[in-house]
Each structure stands twice: as C-alpha cells, then as structure tokens.
Amino acid sequence: MYLQIIDVYWVCISLREQELWFAKFYTMSLLKNFVLILFLFVIGCNKENNIDWISWKKAATSIPFKTKGVVWLYTDWCTTSEFVEENVLKDQEIIDYINSHFYAIKFNGESKETINAAGRDWNFVEESNSVNDLSIGYHTLALALTDLDPDRFNKNVPYPRLIFMDEELNRIVPVDGNLTKEELLTLLEFVALEKYKLMTIDEYMQQKAIQKFKEVK
C-alpha cells in the first residue's frame, strides 16, 4: 500500500513536470512567433518603395507598351534634380501613380552610354571649353528629347526635364522638371487620361481649379 502511494506520488510529479514543460514550450513558441512577426513588420515598414525605372535598352525592346511613358532627365550635378528626386519622386502617391499608369525611364543627360532608340544610335558628344579648359559635352538624345536644335551654338539642356512618351516610345511633350507634388500629379493625370488631345495643360489646370472650388463650396 505504501509503495502504491509512492508510485502515485511520482506519477503526479512526472505529470506536473510535463505540464510545466509543455507550458514553457508553448510560451516560448508564442514569443518566438511574436518576435518573428514583429521583425517582418519592421522590415516591411522600412522597405523603401521606388518608381519602377527601366533602361532605354529595355524600353526599346518592350514596344508597344500598354501605358504612356515618362522620362526623368537629370544630371548628377544639378541640385534641382536632386531636390525633386528626394522630395517629390519619392512621395508614395507619386510612386503609386507612375507605377500604375506609366513606364518610367531615368536618364542622365550627360551619360556616356550609346543608346539605340527610334531606329538610330544616340551618343555623348564631348566638347572642350576654351575658357577654363574643361571637358564638357552633351548627349544627343537629351537634345532631341528637349527639342533643342543640335546645330545651335549653346547646347546646354535646362535640367531637370520631364518628357512624356506614348506607347510607341514617341515623345508627347517635354516640360520643366522643377515641380511640386501637386503640379506633378496634375501633369500625370493630364497625360494618363489623354486630356492633352482635348486641351492645353493650362486649360486642364484651370478646369481642375474650378472643380476643386465647387467641391469646397
């Protein structure tokens, strides 16, 4: 009888230890899962979303596109280009709209790369500045995109520029790239909705302003 009591006692202790072990194991599993979920959440929040830029080479082999296009023409030394990239082109609303309605090409206007587009090669032309003996130059595609005459003496491109393209990689219109978020959104809508076939950008902006006034009123 005494031995049976001892056996029952040890069984009870063993069951209790098992319960404690399972409870500890369950708690640790929950904690690990929580830490993993928290880690993934933080990574997701810190992930930087960007415009889905493509190269000219990829663009030339992707014709026809299902959407209109936009070319961001910039240079590394242009502070205005840098400001717009950091404060406008990285805005989530801008990113979402461009990625949903446009193919996007980011083009350094002083790139040394030879680019094949519109059935011909475009390249960088190096020039010598006799004033300070600096090596300067321009890319012929940048001149064509901004509507500058390649034969004119001053070939300085006004950076930054935003050039809208159609589904066949043909230029629609170049505009000044020094834009606010609101101005850029209006321009994007103007092209994506093909309003440029019906009116000028000034007329569209006036129409938007009247519509906004009526909504407020």
VEXDREN-2710 file (C-alpha; in Angstrom, 1 decimal):
% VEXDREN-2710
k/r/px/py/pz
1/MET/0.0/0.0/0.0
2/TYR/2.8/2.3/0.9
3/LEU/4.6/1.6/-2.3
4/GLN/1.5/2.3/-4.3
5/ILE/1.1/5.7/-2.7
6/ILE/4.8/6.5/-3.6
7/ASP/4.2/5.3/-7.2
8/VAL/1.1/7.6/-7.5
9/TYR/3.1/10.4/-6.0
10/TRP/5.9/10.1/-8.5
11/VAL/3.4/9.8/-11.4
12/CYS/1.7/13.0/-10.2
13/ILE/5.1/14.8/-10.1
14/SER/6.0/13.5/-13.5
15/LEU/2.7/14.7/-15.0
16/ARG/3.2/18.1/-13.3
17/GLU/6.6/18.4/-14.8
18/GLN/5.3/17.5/-18.2
19/GLU/2.6/20.2/-17.9
20/LEU/5.2/22.7/-16.9
21/TRP/7.4/21.7/-19.7
22/PHE/4.7/21.9/-22.3
23/ALA/3.5/25.3/-20.9
24/LYS/7.1/26.6/-21.1
25/PHE/7.5/25.3/-24.6
26/TYR/4.2/26.8/-25.7
27/THR/5.1/30.2/-24.2
28/MET/8.5/30.2/-25.9
29/SER/6.9/29.3/-29.2
30/LEU/4.4/32.2/-28.9
31/LEU/7.3/34.5/-28.0
32/LYS/9.4/33.4/-31.0
33/ASN/6.4/33.8/-33.4
34/PHE/5.7/37.3/-31.9
35/VAL/9.4/38.3/-32.4
36/LEU/9.4/37.0/-36.0
37/ILE/6.1/38.8/-36.9
38/LEU/7.5/42.0/-35.3
39/PHE/10.7/41.7/-37.2
40/LEU/8.9/41.2/-40.6
41/PHE/6.6/44.1/-39.8
42/VAL/9.6/46.4/-39.1
43/ILE/11.3/45.3/-42.3
44/GLY/8.2/45.9/-44.3
45/CYS/7.7/49.3/-42.8
46/ASN/11.3/50.3/-43.5
47/LYS/11.3/48.9/-47.1
48/GLU/11.8/51.8/-49.5
49/ASN/9.4/51.8/-52.4
50/ASN/10.6/53.3/-55.6
51/ILE/9.5/54.1/-59.1
52/ASP/10.0/51.1/-61.4
53/TRP/12.6/52.7/-63.6
54/ILE/13.7/50.8/-66.7
55/SER/16.6/51.4/-69.1
56/TRP/16.4/52.8/-72.6
57/LYS/17.6/49.4/-73.8
58/LYS/14.7/47.6/-72.1
59/ALA/12.2/50.2/-73.3
60/ALA/13.3/49.8/-76.9
61/THR/12.7/46.1/-76.7
62/SER/9.3/46.4/-74.9
63/ILE/7.4/48.3/-77.6
64/PRO/4.5/48.6/-77.7
65/PHE/3.7/49.5/-74.1
66/LYS/0.3/49.2/-72.6
67/THR/0.7/52.6/-71.0
68/LYS/2.1/56.1/-71.6
69/GLY/5.7/56.8/-70.5
70/VAL/7.6/59.4/-68.6
71/VAL/11.3/60.1/-68.8
72/TRP/13.1/61.8/-65.9
73/LEU/16.0/63.7/-67.5
74/TYR/18.6/64.8/-64.9
75/THR/22.3/65.2/-64.2
76/ASP/24.4/64.4/-61.1
77/TRP/25.5/68.0/-60.6
78/CYS/22.0/69.5/-60.8
79/THR/20.8/70.4/-57.3
80/THR/17.2/70.9/-58.5
81/SER/17.2/67.4/-59.9
82/GLU/18.4/66.1/-56.6
83/PHE/15.8/68.1/-54.7
84/VAL/12.9/66.9/-56.8
85/GLU/14.1/63.3/-56.7
86/GLU/14.3/63.3/-52.9
87/ASN/11.1/65.4/-52.1
88/VAL/8.7/64.7/-55.0
89/LEU/9.6/61.5/-56.8
90/LYS/9.9/59.5/-53.6
91/ASP/6.4/60.5/-52.4
92/GLN/4.3/57.4/-52.2
93/GLU/1.3/58.9/-54.0
94/ILE/3.6/59.9/-56.9
95/ILE/5.3/56.4/-56.9
96/ASP/2.0/54.6/-57.0
97/TYR/0.5/56.7/-59.7
98/ILE/3.6/56.4/-62.0
99/ASN/3.9/52.7/-61.5
100/SER/0.2/52.2/-62.2
101/HIS/-0.1/54.4/-65.3
102/PHE/3.3/54.8/-66.9
103/TYR/6.5/53.1/-67.9
104/ALA/9.3/55.2/-66.4
105/ILE/12.8/55.8/-67.7
106/LYS/15.5/57.6/-65.7
107/PHE/18.1/59.2/-68.0
108/ASN/21.3/61.0/-67.0
109/GLY/21.5/63.7/-69.7
110/GLU/25.3/63.5/-69.6
111/SER/25.6/59.8/-69.8
112/LYS/28.4/58.4/-72.0
113/GLU/26.3/55.4/-73.0
114/THR/25.3/55.0/-76.6
115/ILE/21.5/54.5/-76.8
116/ASN/19.5/53.0/-79.6
117/ALA/16.1/54.5/-79.9
118/ALA/13.7/55.5/-82.7
119/GLY/15.7/53.5/-85.2
120/ARG/19.1/55.2/-84.6
121/ASP/22.0/55.5/-82.2
122/TRP/22.3/58.4/-79.9
123/ASN/25.6/59.2/-78.2
124/PHE/27.6/61.6/-76.0
125/VAL/29.4/64.4/-77.8
126/GLU/32.4/65.7/-75.9
127/GLU/33.4/69.4/-76.3
128/SER/36.3/71.4/-75.0
129/ASN/35.6/74.6/-73.0
130/SER/38.2/77.1/-74.2
131/VAL/37.6/79.4/-71.2
132/ASN/38.7/77.1/-68.4
133/ASP/40.0/74.1/-70.5
134/LEU/37.3/71.8/-69.0
135/SER/36.0/68.8/-70.9
136/ILE/32.2/69.2/-71.3
137/GLY/29.6/67.7/-73.6
138/TYR/26.1/66.7/-74.2
139/HIS/24.1/63.6/-75.1
140/THR/22.3/63.9/-78.5
141/LEU/19.3/62.1/-77.1
142/ALA/18.9/64.7/-74.4
143/LEU/18.9/67.4/-77.0
144/ALA/16.3/65.6/-79.1
145/LEU/14.0/64.9/-76.1
146/THR/14.1/68.6/-75.0
147/ASP/13.5/69.9/-78.5
148/LEU/16.9/71.7/-78.7
149/ASP/18.4/72.3/-82.1
150/PRO/21.6/70.2/-82.4
151/ASP/23.2/72.8/-84.7
152/ARG/22.8/75.7/-82.3
153/PHE/25.9/77.0/-80.5
154/ASN/24.7/76.7/-76.9
155/LYS/23.7/73.1/-76.3
156/ASN/23.0/73.4/-72.6
157/VAL/20.0/71.4/-71.6
158/PRO/17.8/73.0/-68.9
159/TYR/17.8/70.3/-66.2
160/PRO/15.7/68.7/-64.9
161/ARG/13.2/67.9/-67.6
162/LEU/10.2/65.6/-67.6
163/ILE/9.3/64.1/-71.0
164/PHE/6.1/62.3/-71.6
165/MET/6.1/59.5/-74.2
166/ASP/3.4/57.4/-75.9
167/GLU/3.0/53.7/-76.2
168/GLU/5.5/53.5/-79.1
169/LEU/8.2/55.5/-77.3
170/ASN/7.4/58.7/-79.3
171/ARG/7.6/62.0/-77.4
172/ILE/4.4/63.7/-76.4
173/VAL/5.7/66.8/-74.7
174/PRO/8.7/67.9/-72.6
175/VAL/8.1/70.1/-69.5
176/ASP/10.1/71.7/-66.8
177/GLY/11.0/69.1/-64.2
178/ASN/11.1/71.5/-61.2
179/LEU/7.7/70.6/-60.0
180/THR/5.8/70.3/-56.7
181/LYS/3.9/67.1/-55.8
182/GLU/0.6/68.7/-56.7
183/GLU/1.9/70.0/-60.0
184/LEU/3.3/66.7/-61.0
185/LEU/0.2/64.8/-60.1
186/THR/-1.8/67.2/-62.3
187/LEU/0.6/66.6/-65.2
188/LEU/0.5/62.8/-64.7
189/GLU/-3.3/62.8/-64.8
190/PHE/-3.3/65.2/-67.8
191/VAL/-1.2/62.7/-69.9
192/ALA/-2.6/59.4/-68.5
193/LEU/-6.2/60.5/-69.2
194/GLU/-5.1/61.8/-72.6
195/LYS/-6.5/65.2/-71.8
196/TYR/-3.7/66.7/-73.9
197/LYS/-5.7/65.6/-77.0
198/LEU/-8.5/67.9/-76.0
199/MET/-6.9/70.9/-74.3
200/THR/-3.7/72.6/-73.1
201/ILE/-2.2/71.9/-69.7
202/ASP/-3.2/75.4/-68.6
203/GLU/-6.8/74.8/-69.6
204/TYR/-6.7/71.5/-67.7
205/MET/-5.3/73.1/-64.6
206/GLN/-8.0/75.8/-64.7
207/GLN/-10.6/73.1/-65.1
208/LYS/-9.2/71.3/-62.0
209/ALA/-9.2/74.5/-60.0
210/ILE/-12.8/75.3/-60.9
211/GLN/-13.8/71.7/-59.9
212/LYS/-11.9/71.9/-56.6
213/PHE/-13.6/75.3/-55.9
214/LYS/-17.1/73.8/-56.5
215/GLU/-16.3/70.8/-54.2
216/VAL/-15.2/73.2/-51.4
217/LYS/-18.2/75.3/-51.9
END
